[in-house]
């Protein structure tokens, strides 16, 4: 599926493919996990190393974010493997063996005597990796397996992305419910603080037995100051706008992870402001609930492309 298709993808996934013809078998496995950018790690046989740029180009056509590990195996059925002697490794081994024999105090053996030992050491006999040893048919088979494994990976990431999007909508629904409760509570706060202020004023007036005169305008001014300090209407409105933006991003699809990262920062900022202004236990509890839901959303967003 091309990148232009507006779907939501997770960054975690697995894809595999096996392709065969009469002469060979190609196996490809891909695994992807979360990553800030696109990172591709290829584990190919040395004779397939020249295909790395072409494989990475295929990946970049369909994937934008995530750390991908690609394993490729190619088995030849008809042609016998061709081997060659790594002469530089043989000479290096012979020199090391002679030096060790000299350190031991004995006379170094001749290179001919040490040759069987040197030939048995790792890296001396290697499979031929000549440029012309990989037929065009083998290249086509490997790349076909890579494409199919990539399609399998993308399909799995889309399936997981759809599941995560459903979870995000559930958290958003709960967050909106808490927001409505906070809005209702915030609307009652000025009147409640006014009533408490008036009660305190009446008690004070009774205590001073009329020695102090307090005009209605003084009380009204103090009520207005309290209401202004407690007013979170703007913050609640911006939270509502951010939730609407979350809906639009999920509906649009495509590369939503980074967009939602920034949006969650704004949601957290407004929620923290409400918490700092709320001089009310009930509203403070609702702020805590909102922050918990935002954190749950953030945990899911970390998995999205």
C-alpha positions as CSV (number, residue, x, y, z in Angstrom):
1,X,0.0,0.0,0.0
2,X,1.5,3.4,-0.9
3,X,2.3,6.0,1.7
4,X,-0.5,8.2,0.3
5,X,-3.1,5.8,1.7
6,X,-4.5,7.5,4.8
7,X,-4.2,4.8,7.4
8,X,-2.8,4.7,10.9
9,X,0.2,2.3,11.4
10,X,1.9,1.0,14.4
11,X,5.7,1.0,14.5
12,X,5.9,-2.6,15.7
13,X,5.3,-5.4,13.4
14,X,6.7,-8.6,11.7
15,X,6.7,-9.7,8.1
16,X,8.1,-12.8,6.4
17,X,8.2,-14.3,2.9
18,X,9.7,-17.4,1.2
19,X,10.2,-17.5,-2.5
20,X,11.6,-20.5,-4.5
21,X,12.4,-21.5,-8.0
22,X,14.0,-24.6,-9.4
23,X,17.5,-23.6,-8.4
24,X,17.2,-21.6,-5.1
25,X,15.2,-20.5,-2.1
26,X,15.1,-17.0,-0.6
27,X,13.8,-16.4,2.9
28,X,13.2,-12.9,4.3
29,X,12.1,-11.8,7.8
30,X,11.5,-8.3,9.0
31,X,10.9,-7.0,12.5
32,X,10.2,-3.4,13.4
33,X,10.0,-1.7,16.8
34,X,9.6,1.9,17.9
35,X,12.1,4.5,16.9
36,X,12.1,8.3,16.5
37,X,13.1,8.1,12.9
38,X,13.5,5.4,10.3
39,X,16.4,3.0,11.0
40,X,17.1,0.0,8.7
41,X,19.5,-2.7,9.8
42,X,20.1,-5.4,7.2
43,X,21.6,-8.9,7.9
44,X,22.5,-10.3,4.5
45,X,25.0,-12.9,3.4
46,X,28.2,-11.2,2.1
47,X,27.4,-12.2,-1.5
48,X,24.1,-10.2,-1.2
49,X,25.7,-7.1,0.2
50,X,25.4,-5.2,-3.1
51,X,21.6,-5.4,-2.7
52,X,21.5,-3.4,0.5
53,X,20.8,0.0,-1.2
54,X,18.0,-1.5,-3.3
55,X,16.4,-3.1,-0.3
56,X,16.6,0.1,1.7
57,X,14.9,2.0,-1.1
58,X,12.1,-0.5,-1.1
59,X,11.6,-0.1,2.6
60,X,11.6,3.7,2.4
61,X,8.8,3.6,-0.2
62,X,6.4,2.1,2.4
63,X,7.8,2.9,5.9
64,X,8.6,6.3,7.5
65,X,9.4,5.5,11.1
66,X,10.6,2.6,13.2
67,X,13.7,0.5,13.6
68,X,13.6,-2.3,11.1
69,X,15.8,-5.4,11.2
70,X,15.9,-7.4,8.0
71,X,17.2,-11.0,7.7
72,X,17.8,-12.4,4.3
73,X,18.9,-16.0,3.5
74,X,19.6,-17.5,0.0
75,X,20.0,-21.2,-0.5
76,X,21.4,-22.5,-3.8
77,X,20.2,-25.9,-4.8
78,X,21.8,-26.8,-8.1
79,X,25.2,-25.0,-8.2
80,X,27.7,-26.3,-5.8
81,X,29.2,-23.6,-3.5
82,X,32.5,-22.2,-4.8
83,X,35.3,-21.7,-2.3
84,X,38.6,-20.0,-2.3
85,X,41.7,-19.9,-0.1
86,X,42.3,-16.7,1.9
87,X,46.1,-16.5,1.4
88,X,46.5,-13.5,3.5
89,X,44.9,-15.2,6.5
90,X,47.1,-18.3,6.0
91,X,50.3,-16.2,5.9
92,X,49.2,-14.3,9.0
93,X,48.5,-17.6,10.9
94,X,51.9,-19.0,9.9
95,X,53.7,-16.0,11.2
96,X,51.7,-16.1,14.5
97,X,52.4,-19.8,15.0
98,X,56.1,-19.3,14.4
99,X,56.3,-16.5,16.9
100,X,54.5,-18.6,19.5
101,X,56.9,-21.5,18.9
102,X,59.9,-19.1,19.3
103,X,58.4,-17.7,22.6
104,X,58.2,-21.3,23.9
105,X,61.9,-21.7,23.5
106,X,61.9,-24.3,20.8
107,X,63.1,-23.9,17.2
108,X,60.2,-22.7,15.0
109,X,58.9,-25.4,12.7
110,X,59.0,-24.8,9.0
111,X,56.0,-23.2,7.3
112,X,55.3,-26.5,5.5
113,X,55.1,-28.3,8.9
114,X,52.7,-25.6,10.3
115,X,50.6,-25.4,7.2
116,X,48.0,-28.1,8.2
117,X,47.4,-26.3,11.5
118,X,47.0,-22.9,9.7
119,X,44.6,-24.4,7.2
120,X,42.3,-25.7,9.9
121,X,41.9,-22.3,11.6
122,X,38.8,-20.0,11.0
123,X,38.6,-17.7,8.0
124,X,41.1,-19.6,5.8
125,X,38.6,-21.2,3.5
126,X,35.8,-18.9,2.4
127,X,32.8,-19.2,0.1
128,X,33.4,-17.3,-3.2
129,X,32.0,-13.8,-3.1
130,X,33.0,-12.7,-6.6
131,X,30.8,-10.0,-8.1
132,X,29.6,-12.3,-10.9
133,X,28.7,-15.2,-8.7
134,X,25.0,-14.0,-8.1
135,X,22.8,-14.6,-11.1
136,X,20.1,-12.1,-12.2
137,X,17.5,-14.7,-11.4
138,X,18.7,-14.9,-7.8
139,X,18.6,-11.1,-7.4
140,X,15.1,-11.0,-8.7
141,X,14.0,-13.8,-6.4
142,X,15.5,-12.1,-3.3
143,X,13.9,-8.7,-4.2
144,X,10.5,-10.4,-4.7
145,X,10.8,-12.0,-1.3
146,X,11.7,-8.6,0.2
147,X,8.7,-6.9,-1.4
148,X,6.3,-9.6,-0.1
149,X,7.8,-9.6,3.4
150,X,7.5,-5.8,3.4
151,X,3.9,-6.0,2.4
152,X,3.3,-8.5,5.2
153,X,5.0,-6.2,7.7
154,X,3.0,-3.1,6.6
155,X,-0.2,-5.0,6.8
156,X,0.6,-6.1,10.3
157,X,1.5,-2.5,11.3
158,X,-1.7,-1.2,9.8
159,X,-3.8,-3.8,11.7
160,X,-2.0,-2.9,15.0
161,X,-2.4,0.8,14.2
162,X,-6.2,0.4,13.8
163,X,-6.3,-1.3,17.1
164,X,-4.3,1.4,18.8
165,X,-6.6,4.1,17.1
166,X,-9.6,2.4,18.7
167,X,-7.9,2.5,22.1
168,X,-7.1,6.2,21.6
169,X,-10.7,7.0,20.8
170,X,-11.8,5.2,24.0
171,X,-9.4,7.2,26.1
172,X,-10.4,10.4,24.3
173,X,-14.1,9.6,25.1
174,X,-13.3,9.2,28.7
175,X,-11.2,12.4,28.7
176,X,-14.1,14.3,27.2
177,X,-16.4,13.0,29.9
178,X,-14.0,14.2,32.6
179,X,-13.7,17.5,30.8
180,X,-17.5,18.0,31.0
181,X,-17.5,17.3,34.7
182,X,-14.7,19.8,35.2
183,X,-16.6,22.4,33.2
184,X,-19.7,21.9,35.3
185,X,-17.7,22.1,38.5
186,X,-15.8,25.2,37.4
187,X,-19.1,26.9,36.6
188,X,-20.3,26.5,40.2
189,X,-17.1,27.6,41.8
190,X,-17.6,31.4,41.7
191,X,-21.1,31.2,43.3
192,X,-19.8,28.9,46.0
193,X,-16.8,31.1,46.8
194,X,-19.1,34.1,46.8
195,X,-21.4,32.5,49.4
196,X,-18.4,31.5,51.5
197,X,-17.1,35.0,51.4
198,X,-20.4,36.5,52.4
199,X,-20.6,34.1,55.3
200,X,-17.2,35.1,56.5
201,X,-18.1,38.8,56.1
202,X,-21.3,38.3,58.2
203,X,-19.3,36.5,60.9
204,X,-16.7,39.3,60.9
205,X,-19.4,42.0,61.1
206,X,-21.0,40.3,64.1
207,X,-17.6,40.0,65.8
208,X,-16.8,43.7,65.4
209,X,-20.4,44.7,66.4
210,X,-20.8,47.3,63.7
211,X,-17.5,49.1,64.3
212,X,-16.6,48.4,60.6
213,X,-18.6,49.4,57.7
214,X,-18.4,47.2,54.6
215,X,-20.2,48.3,51.4
216,X,-21.8,46.0,49.0
217,X,-19.3,47.2,46.3
218,X,-16.4,46.1,48.4
219,X,-17.8,42.6,48.7
220,X,-18.6,42.5,45.0
221,X,-15.1,43.6,44.0
222,X,-13.6,40.8,46.2
223,X,-16.0,38.3,44.6
224,X,-14.9,39.4,41.2
225,X,-11.2,39.0,42.1
226,X,-11.8,35.5,43.4
227,X,-13.8,34.6,40.3
228,X,-11.1,35.8,38.0
229,X,-8.4,33.9,39.8
230,X,-10.5,30.7,39.6
231,X,-11.7,31.2,36.1
232,X,-10.5,28.2,33.9
233,X,-12.9,28.8,31.1
234,X,-10.2,29.6,28.5
235,X,-8.2,26.5,29.5
236,X,-11.2,24.2,29.3
237,X,-12.1,25.7,25.9
238,X,-8.6,25.0,24.6
239,X,-8.7,21.5,25.9
240,X,-12.0,21.0,24.0
241,X,-10.3,22.3,20.9
242,X,-7.3,19.9,21.4
243,X,-9.7,17.0,21.7
244,X,-11.4,18.0,18.4
245,X,-7.9,18.2,16.8
246,X,-7.2,14.7,18.1
247,X,-10.4,13.5,16.3
248,X,-9.3,15.1,13.1
249,X,-5.9,13.6,13.2
250,X,-7.2,10.1,13.8
251,X,-9.7,10.5,11.0
252,X,-7.1,11.8,8.6
253,X,-4.7,8.9,9.3
254,X,-1.2,8.7,7.7
255,X,1.8,9.7,9.8
256,X,0.0,10.7,13.0
257,X,2.6,9.9,15.7
258,X,4.5,13.1,15.7
259,X,1.3,15.2,15.4
260,X,-0.2,13.5,18.4
261,X,3.1,14.0,20.3
262,X,2.8,17.7,20.0
263,X,-0.9,17.7,20.7
264,X,-0.4,15.8,24.0
265,X,2.1,18.4,25.1
266,X,-0.6,21.0,24.7
267,X,-3.1,18.9,26.5
268,X,-0.7,18.5,29.4
269,X,0.0,22.2,29.5
270,X,-3.6,23.2,29.7
271,X,-4.4,20.6,32.3
272,X,-1.5,21.7,34.5
273,X,-2.7,25.3,34.3
274,X,-6.2,24.2,35.5
275,X,-4.6,22.3,38.3
276,X,-2.6,25.2,39.4
277,X,-5.6,27.6,39.4
278,X,-8.1,25.2,40.9
279,X,-8.5,26.0,44.6
280,X,-11.0,23.2,44.9
281,X,-10.7,19.6,45.9
282,X,-13.2,18.2,43.5
283,X,-11.8,20.0,40.5
284,X,-8.2,19.0,41.5
285,X,-9.3,15.3,41.5
286,X,-10.8,15.7,38.1
287,X,-7.5,17.2,36.9
288,X,-5.7,14.2,38.2
289,X,-8.1,11.9,36.3
290,X,-7.5,14.0,33.1
291,X,-3.7,13.7,33.5
292,X,-4.0,9.9,33.9
293,X,-6.0,9.6,30.7
294,X,-3.6,11.9,28.8
295,X,-0.7,9.6,30.0
296,X,-2.6,6.5,28.8
297,X,-3.0,8.2,25.4
298,X,0.7,9.1,25.3
299,X,1.7,5.5,26.0
300,X,-0.3,4.4,23.0
301,X,0.9,7.2,20.8
302,X,4.5,6.1,21.3
303,X,3.7,3.1,19.2
304,X,2.3,4.9,16.2
305,X,4.2,5.8,13.0
